[in-house]
Amino acid sequence: MAGVSGYLARRALLGVGQVVALAAAVFLLVAALPGDAAVALAGDDPDPARIERIREQLGLDRPLGERFADWLLALARGDLGASLVSGRAVTEVIGAGLGVTAVLAVAALAVLVPLSVWLGAVAARHAGGRLDRSLTAVFVGLHAVPEFALAILLVAVFATGLGWLPPTAVGVDPLAWPVVLVLPLVVLLARPVCSISRLVRAAAVDAAGSEYARHARRLGLAPRRVWFRHVLPNALAPAATQVARTTDWLLGGVVVVEAVFVLPGVGSTLVDALAARDLPVVQGLALLFAGTTVLVNLVADVVAFRLAPRAGVVA
């Protein structure tokens, strides 16, 4: 147990370093882009003198190294700074859209895991059969469809054509009227369900033919017990890692989905911040995304360790 604790502590420290390094990279990359928040704020009056005054007011005229050092010191105090565009605290800007994104992400993960495991297990139990081949064909075909194309197709069929669901969240509060999240949720789930289900199916087929599964059957254990005690848990170990990797994809997919369905979440906030060169908001969102990824991967490591097979152990 001490070894596991030490491993997790090292991974956590490494994750913190990765988050800070990513935020620093975002700072430098956004600063290297042509134009800045002063140009965006100048709007229809791009007078060089006006832009220079705005840049001076925002502190953008200071050397990059000085601004970066100040940001690191503020970050150490837990201060993410203020938006260059609105003047609001970055935490407030991010928090305004966090509710919608959190609901969408949690709902996606809550549906993704059991649905993927169930579909993968069903395909594995009928490996080589008609049902297995049909599910594989659906998985491969659906996985090949880009998110934005699937979103447009779903809107055309279920919103415009059948009128069952709203096409966008314009003029409504998604948290008060969650039906507007149905189509975005389907788009977010489509590709991860396909990939994780195929992984579970392959891992379950391998586990069913493994030596420890054959040994369990030779001991006279019931097929159902062999499946649920030895085959399925060992098939879930690689799936747990894949779910963590899928989180990265979900974070990117949220940006696309929120843009297509006009959802007021952190994805839309990120797009607006990049367009306005609002560096503090971009950095805050980078920290949020990176921290989420590190945390989910850490949890996946623990789950995979608990589910990993123990050689020579049959119960």
C-alpha positions as CSV (number, residue, x, y, z in Angstrom):
1,M,0.0,0.0,0.0
2,A,2.9,2.3,0.8
3,G,4.2,1.7,-2.8
4,V,0.8,2.7,-4.2
5,S,0.7,5.9,-2.1
6,G,4.2,6.9,-3.1
7,Y,3.3,6.3,-6.8
8,L,0.2,8.4,-6.5
9,A,2.1,11.2,-4.8
10,R,4.7,11.2,-7.5
11,R,2.0,11.3,-10.2
12,A,0.2,14.1,-8.4
13,L,3.4,16.2,-8.3
14,L,4.1,15.5,-11.9
15,G,0.6,16.5,-12.7
16,V,1.0,19.8,-11.0
17,G,4.2,20.5,-12.9
18,Q,2.4,19.6,-16.2
19,V,-0.5,22.0,-15.4
20,V,1.9,24.9,-14.7
21,A,4.0,24.1,-17.8
22,L,0.9,24.0,-20.0
23,A,-0.3,27.3,-18.6
24,A,3.1,28.9,-19.2
25,A,3.1,27.6,-22.8
26,V,-0.4,29.0,-23.3
27,F,0.8,32.4,-22.0
28,L,3.7,32.5,-24.4
29,L,1.8,31.2,-27.4
30,V,-1.1,33.7,-27.0
31,A,1.3,36.5,-26.4
32,A,3.0,35.6,-29.7
33,L,-0.1,35.9,-31.7
34,P,-0.5,39.1,-33.9
35,G,-2.6,41.7,-32.2
36,D,-3.7,41.8,-28.6
37,A,-6.6,42.8,-26.4
38,A,-6.0,46.5,-27.0
39,V,-6.6,46.0,-30.7
40,A,-9.8,44.1,-30.0
41,L,-11.0,46.7,-27.6
42,A,-10.3,49.5,-30.0
43,G,-13.1,48.1,-32.2
44,D,-14.1,50.3,-35.1
45,D,-11.6,53.0,-34.0
46,P,-8.2,51.4,-34.7
47,D,-6.3,54.6,-34.1
48,P,-2.7,53.8,-33.2
49,A,-2.7,56.3,-30.4
50,R,-5.9,54.9,-28.9
51,I,-4.6,51.4,-29.1
52,E,-1.4,52.5,-27.3
53,R,-3.4,54.2,-24.6
54,I,-5.5,51.0,-24.1
55,R,-2.4,48.9,-24.1
56,E,-0.8,51.1,-21.4
57,Q,-4.0,51.0,-19.3
58,L,-4.0,47.2,-19.4
59,G,-0.3,46.9,-18.7
60,L,0.3,45.2,-22.1
61,D,3.2,47.7,-22.8
62,R,5.3,46.0,-20.1
63,P,8.0,43.4,-21.1
64,L,6.6,39.9,-21.6
65,G,9.0,38.5,-18.9
66,E,7.7,40.9,-16.3
67,R,4.1,40.1,-17.0
68,F,4.8,36.4,-16.9
69,A,6.6,36.7,-13.5
70,D,3.7,38.7,-12.1
71,W,1.3,36.1,-13.3
72,L,3.3,33.3,-11.7
73,L,3.4,35.1,-8.4
74,A,-0.4,35.8,-8.5
75,L,-1.0,32.1,-9.5
76,A,1.0,31.0,-6.4
77,R,-1.5,33.1,-4.3
78,G,-4.5,31.5,-6.1
79,D,-5.2,34.7,-8.1
80,L,-6.0,34.1,-11.7
81,G,-6.2,37.8,-12.5
82,A,-8.9,39.8,-14.2
83,S,-10.2,39.7,-17.7
84,L,-8.6,42.3,-20.0
85,V,-11.9,42.9,-21.8
86,S,-14.5,43.0,-19.1
87,G,-12.4,43.7,-16.0
88,R,-14.2,40.9,-14.1
89,A,-12.2,38.3,-12.2
90,V,-11.2,35.3,-14.3
91,T,-12.8,32.9,-11.8
92,E,-16.0,34.8,-12.2
93,V,-15.8,34.7,-16.0
94,I,-15.1,31.0,-16.0
95,G,-17.7,30.3,-13.3
96,A,-20.4,31.9,-15.4
97,G,-20.1,29.1,-18.0
98,L,-18.9,26.3,-15.8
99,G,-22.3,25.2,-14.8
100,V,-23.5,24.3,-18.3
101,T,-20.2,22.6,-19.2
102,A,-20.1,20.7,-15.9
103,V,-23.6,19.3,-16.4
104,L,-22.9,18.3,-19.9
105,A,-19.6,16.7,-19.1
106,V,-20.9,14.8,-16.0
107,A,-23.9,13.6,-17.9
108,A,-21.7,12.4,-20.7
109,L,-19.4,10.5,-18.4
110,A,-22.4,9.1,-16.4
111,V,-23.9,7.6,-19.6
112,L,-20.6,6.8,-21.4
113,V,-19.1,4.3,-18.9
114,P,-22.1,2.0,-18.3
115,L,-23.3,2.2,-21.9
116,S,-19.8,1.4,-23.3
117,V,-19.2,-1.4,-20.9
118,W,-22.6,-3.0,-21.7
119,L,-22.3,-2.7,-25.5
120,G,-18.7,-4.1,-25.3
121,A,-19.7,-6.9,-23.1
122,V,-22.7,-7.8,-25.3
123,A,-20.4,-7.9,-28.4
124,A,-17.8,-10.0,-26.5
125,R,-20.4,-12.6,-25.3
126,H,-21.5,-13.0,-29.0
127,A,-18.0,-12.7,-30.5
128,G,-17.9,-13.7,-34.1
129,G,-21.7,-13.8,-34.3
130,R,-24.2,-11.6,-36.3
131,L,-24.8,-9.3,-33.3
132,D,-21.1,-8.8,-32.8
133,R,-20.5,-8.0,-36.5
134,S,-23.5,-5.6,-36.6
135,L,-22.3,-3.7,-33.5
136,T,-18.8,-3.5,-34.9
137,A,-20.0,-2.1,-38.2
138,V,-22.1,0.6,-36.4
139,F,-19.1,1.5,-34.1
140,V,-16.7,1.9,-37.0
141,G,-19.2,3.9,-39.1
142,L,-20.3,6.2,-36.3
143,H,-16.7,6.8,-35.2
144,A,-15.8,8.1,-38.6
145,V,-18.4,10.9,-38.5
146,P,-17.0,14.3,-37.4
147,E,-18.7,15.9,-34.4
148,F,-19.9,19.0,-36.3
149,A,-21.3,16.8,-39.2
150,L,-23.2,14.6,-36.7
151,A,-24.5,17.7,-34.9
152,I,-25.8,19.2,-38.1
153,L,-27.4,15.9,-39.1
154,L,-29.1,15.5,-35.7
155,V,-30.4,19.0,-35.8
156,A,-31.8,18.5,-39.3
157,V,-33.6,15.3,-38.4
158,F,-34.7,15.7,-34.8
159,A,-35.1,19.5,-34.5
160,T,-35.9,20.8,-37.9
161,G,-37.6,17.7,-39.4
162,L,-39.4,16.0,-36.6
163,G,-39.5,19.0,-34.2
164,W,-38.9,16.7,-31.2
165,L,-36.0,18.7,-29.7
166,P,-34.8,22.3,-29.8
167,P,-32.0,23.0,-32.3
168,T,-30.0,25.4,-30.1
169,A,-30.0,27.0,-26.6
170,V,-30.6,30.6,-27.9
171,G,-32.8,32.5,-25.6
172,V,-33.1,29.7,-22.9
173,D,-31.3,28.7,-19.8
174,P,-29.9,25.1,-20.4
175,L,-29.9,24.4,-16.7
176,A,-33.5,25.4,-16.3
177,W,-34.6,23.6,-19.6
178,P,-32.2,20.6,-19.8
179,V,-33.9,19.2,-22.9
180,V,-31.7,21.5,-25.0
181,L,-28.7,19.4,-23.8
182,V,-30.0,16.1,-25.3
183,L,-28.6,16.6,-28.8
184,P,-25.3,18.0,-27.6
185,L,-25.0,15.0,-25.3
186,V,-25.6,12.6,-28.1
187,V,-22.9,14.3,-30.2
188,L,-20.4,14.2,-27.3
189,L,-21.1,10.5,-26.6
190,A,-21.1,9.1,-30.2
191,R,-17.4,8.6,-30.8
192,P,-16.3,7.8,-27.3
193,V,-18.9,5.1,-26.9
194,C,-17.8,3.5,-30.1
195,S,-14.1,3.5,-29.2
196,I,-14.5,2.3,-25.6
197,S,-17.0,-0.3,-26.5
198,R,-14.6,-1.8,-29.0
199,L,-11.8,-1.8,-26.5
200,V,-14.0,-3.5,-23.9
201,R,-15.1,-6.1,-26.4
202,A,-11.5,-6.9,-27.4
203,A,-10.2,-7.0,-23.8
204,A,-13.1,-9.2,-22.8
205,V,-12.5,-11.7,-25.6
206,D,-8.8,-11.8,-24.7
207,A,-9.7,-12.3,-21.0
208,A,-12.2,-15.0,-21.7
209,G,-9.4,-17.0,-23.5
210,S,-6.7,-16.3,-20.9
211,E,-5.1,-19.0,-18.7
212,Y,-6.7,-17.7,-15.5
213,A,-10.2,-17.8,-17.0
214,R,-9.6,-21.4,-18.4
215,H,-8.3,-22.4,-15.0
216,A,-11.4,-21.0,-13.3
217,R,-13.6,-23.0,-15.6
218,R,-11.5,-26.2,-14.9
219,L,-12.2,-25.7,-11.2
220,G,-15.9,-26.0,-12.0
221,L,-16.9,-22.3,-11.5
222,A,-20.2,-21.4,-13.2
223,P,-19.8,-19.6,-16.5
224,R,-21.6,-16.5,-15.1
225,R,-19.3,-16.4,-12.1
226,V,-16.2,-16.7,-14.4
227,W,-17.5,-13.9,-16.6
228,F,-18.3,-11.4,-13.8
229,R,-15.5,-12.2,-11.4
230,H,-12.6,-12.8,-13.8
231,V,-13.3,-11.8,-17.4
232,L,-15.2,-8.5,-17.1
233,P,-13.1,-6.9,-14.3
234,N,-9.9,-7.6,-16.3
235,A,-11.6,-6.2,-19.4
236,L,-12.4,-3.0,-17.5
237,A,-8.8,-2.2,-16.6
238,P,-7.8,-0.9,-20.0
239,A,-11.2,0.7,-20.5
240,A,-10.6,2.8,-17.4
241,T,-7.4,4.2,-18.9
242,Q,-9.2,4.8,-22.2
243,V,-12.0,6.7,-20.4
244,A,-9.3,9.0,-18.9
245,R,-7.9,9.6,-22.4
246,T,-11.3,10.2,-23.7
247,T,-11.7,13.1,-21.2
248,D,-9.1,15.0,-23.3
249,W,-11.3,14.5,-26.3
250,L,-14.4,15.5,-24.4
251,L,-12.9,18.8,-23.4
252,G,-12.1,19.5,-27.0
253,G,-15.5,18.2,-28.1
254,V,-17.2,20.6,-25.7
255,V,-15.8,23.6,-27.6
256,V,-17.2,22.3,-30.9
257,V,-20.6,21.2,-29.4
258,E,-21.1,24.5,-27.5
259,A,-20.3,26.5,-30.6
260,V,-22.8,24.5,-32.8
261,F,-25.6,24.4,-30.3
262,V,-24.9,28.0,-28.9
263,L,-24.5,26.8,-25.3
264,P,-23.1,29.4,-22.9
265,G,-20.4,27.1,-21.4
266,V,-16.7,27.4,-21.0
267,G,-16.1,26.3,-24.6
268,S,-17.9,29.4,-25.8
269,T,-16.0,31.4,-23.2
270,L,-12.7,30.1,-24.6
271,V,-13.6,30.9,-28.2
272,D,-14.6,34.5,-27.2
273,A,-11.4,34.9,-25.1
274,L,-9.2,33.8,-27.9
275,A,-10.9,36.1,-30.4
276,A,-10.4,39.0,-28.0
277,R,-6.8,38.0,-27.0
278,D,-8.0,37.9,-23.4
279,L,-4.9,36.2,-22.1
280,P,-5.9,35.8,-18.4
281,V,-9.1,34.1,-19.3
282,V,-7.4,31.8,-21.8
283,Q,-4.8,30.9,-19.1
284,G,-7.5,30.2,-16.5
285,L,-9.3,27.9,-18.9
286,A,-6.0,26.1,-19.8
287,L,-5.4,25.5,-16.1
288,L,-9.0,24.2,-15.7
289,F,-8.7,21.8,-18.7
290,A,-5.2,20.6,-17.7
291,G,-6.1,20.1,-14.0
292,T,-9.2,18.1,-15.0
293,T,-7.2,15.9,-17.4
294,V,-4.5,15.3,-14.7
295,L,-7.1,14.5,-12.1
296,V,-9.1,12.1,-14.3
297,N,-5.9,10.3,-15.4
298,L,-4.8,9.9,-11.7
299,V,-8.2,8.4,-10.8
300,A,-8.0,6.1,-13.9
301,D,-4.6,4.8,-12.7
302,V,-6.1,3.9,-9.3
303,V,-9.1,2.2,-10.9
304,A,-6.8,0.3,-13.4
305,F,-4.6,-0.8,-10.5
306,R,-7.6,-2.1,-8.5
307,L,-9.0,-4.0,-11.5
308,A,-5.6,-5.4,-12.8
309,P,-5.4,-9.2,-12.7
310,R,-3.5,-10.8,-9.9
311,A,-1.5,-13.7,-11.2
312,G,-2.4,-17.0,-9.7
313,V,-5.4,-15.7,-7.8
314,V,-8.8,-17.4,-8.5
315,A,-11.7,-16.9,-6.2
